[in-house]
């Protein structure tokens, strides 16, 4: 009876960051998300740093933490291969 959930497909260079406990309305969050959607990570972080919206601070923190975690898993010197600590 229920419909299957549609998964948003991403290319190899796109990333998605999820935050579950962000207390704001969807409309306010979408205004900030639309301004950075499709940008490279460093450019998006710069856009969020100088954004006048209050929610941009929390979005910037989430994006920065997720970017650091992804760099730990996949360092820039080894493209496409997951990083394994101690191997």
Beta strands, then each sheet from edge to edge (+ up, - down):
end
